C-alpha cells in the first residue's frame, strides 16, 4: 500500500529536479555545463569518473563481482535536440506538465535515476548500482552506440555490469541489454 502524501512529495521532488536539469540547456555537443551540474550532485558517492562529457557513477563504490549482488547500470543521456529561440525562456509548468527542452527526453529519466540512487539504500536492493550519464545520444543511431562511442576506455567498474537499463524507453517499452556494450 502506498502513502498518498509520500507519493505526492516524491512527484514534486522529481518535478523540481527535472526543472532544475532542464534549466541548464544541453543541446547536442553542448553538454559540459549539465555534466558539471550532475558531477557536483554525484560527488556524494564513492566513485565518479568523467569521460569527456559523460559520467560513470558507481553508487556503491568498487566491489568485486558477485553473483549474489550483480551490478546494474541505469543509463540516460544528457543532451537534447537543438534548442529553438522560443524554448530559451526556462522551464515552465502548464497544468500538470513541465514544458522545457529535454523534459521528457531525457531529463525526467535522469531525475528518476538520481532519486533512486539517493533514496534506495544498498540493503534494500538486490544489486549494486551504477549510473551512466552519457553525451551525444541525439546524434547517435541508437543509445547503445552512443554509450559505446562516448565511454571508450571508461572505468573498468562498469564492465562488470550484468545489465544496462535505459531510463528512456523506446516506443513505450523498457530496454535492457547486455552490458558488454557499455565500454569496449
N, C-alpha and C positions, 0 to 999 in steps of 0.2 A: 504494500500500500504506500502511496506517495503522500508527501506533505505538501498541500497546495501553496502554502506560504514559502516553503523552501524552494519549490519549483519556480514560483514567480521571482524569487530573489536570484536564482541561478539564471533564469531567462534574462532578467535585467542586467546582470553582470556580463553575460555573454554579449548582449546587445551593446553595452557600453564599451567592452573591449573591442568588438568588431568595429564600432565607430572610431575608436582611437587608432586602430590599424588602418582604417580607410582614410583617416585624416592625413596620413603620410602617403602621398601618391607614389606609385611604384610601377609605372608602365614598363614594358619590356625593355631591358637594358638599363633601367634606372632604379634598380632595387637596393642600392647601397644604403640609403637612409633608413629604409624599413628593416634591412638586415641588421643595422646597428641598433635600432629600437628593439628588435626581438632578441639580439645578443645581450643587451642590457638586462632584459627580463630574465633570460636564461642563465645569467651569471650565478643564480642561487643553486644550480645543480652542479654535481661534482665534475662533469666533463662536458665542455663545449668546445667545438672546433669549427672555425670559419674556414671555408674553402671558397675563395673568390667571394661571390655574393650569396653563397649558400651556407647553411649552418647544420651541423650534426650535434645533437644534444643527447647524451646518454644520461637519462634521468636518474638511474640507479648507479651510475658510475661504471667503471670497468669491472666486469666479473668474468670468471671462467665460464665457458659454455656449459650448460646443464640441460639435460632432458627434462628435469623437473621444473626449470624456470627458463623457458626459451625466451629469446629476445624478439619482440615485435616492434617494428618501426612504423610509426604513424607519419605519413608524408603529405606535404602540402606545398604549393608553390607561392612565392612571394610577389610575383609580377601580375600585372593586369594587362588587358588590351590597352591600346593607346587611349589617352585621356583627351576628351574634347573640351573646348573652352567652357561650355555650359556645365561641365562636371567639376570645375575648379572652385566652386563655392563652398566646399566642405560637405561632410555627411549631413543628411537631414532625415527627419522622420516624417513619413506620410502615413497616417493611420498607424497600423501596427508594423509597418515596413521601414527598414533602413535603406535609404537611397544614397548610393555613393559608388564610385568606381571600385570594383572588386568586392562589394558587399557579399554577394552570393558566390562569386567565382574569384576569390577563394578565401577571402579574409574571414568570413564566418567560420569556415572549417579550421583556419589557423587558431581562431579564438577558442574553439572547442578543444583542439589539441592541447593548447596551453592550460585550459581549465582541467582537463584530465590529468595532466602532469602535476598540477598543483593540488588537486582535490582527492585523487585516488591513491592512497598510500600503497607502498610496495606490498605490504602484508595482505592487502585486500585484492591484489592482482595475482593471477596465475602465471604472470610473465614479468620479465624485465621490460622496460620501456625506453625506446629511442624516439626522438622527434627529428625529422629531416625536413628542414625548410629550404627549398631549392629555388633557384632563379631561372628565368627564361623559359618557363614551360609554354607560355603562349606562342612562342616561336617554334616549338617542337612538334613533331608529328604525333607523339604520344607521351604521356607522363613518364613512363619508364625510360624512354630515350633521353629526356631532359635530366633525370636523376643520374643516369649513367654518364652522360656527357659532362655535367657540371661537377660531379663528385669523383672524377678520375683520381685515383691515388688517395682517396679520402681515408679517414681514420679507420684502422683495422677493426675497431669496436663494432662498427655496423655490419661488417662482413659476416658476423655470426648470427645476424638476424634471420630467424626462420621465415618470417613473412613481413611484407611491407603492405600497409593498408593506406590507400589514398583517401584523404578526407573530402575529396570532391568526386562523388560517384558519377561515372559517365552514363549518360542516358538513364539516370534514375536508379542505377544498380551499383552496389558496393563493388569494390575491386580489391582483390588480394592476389599477389603473385609471388613466386619465389624471390627471395632477397638477393640472389646472386646477381641480379641486375642493379642493385644499389651502388656498388662500387667495383668496377672491374679494372 
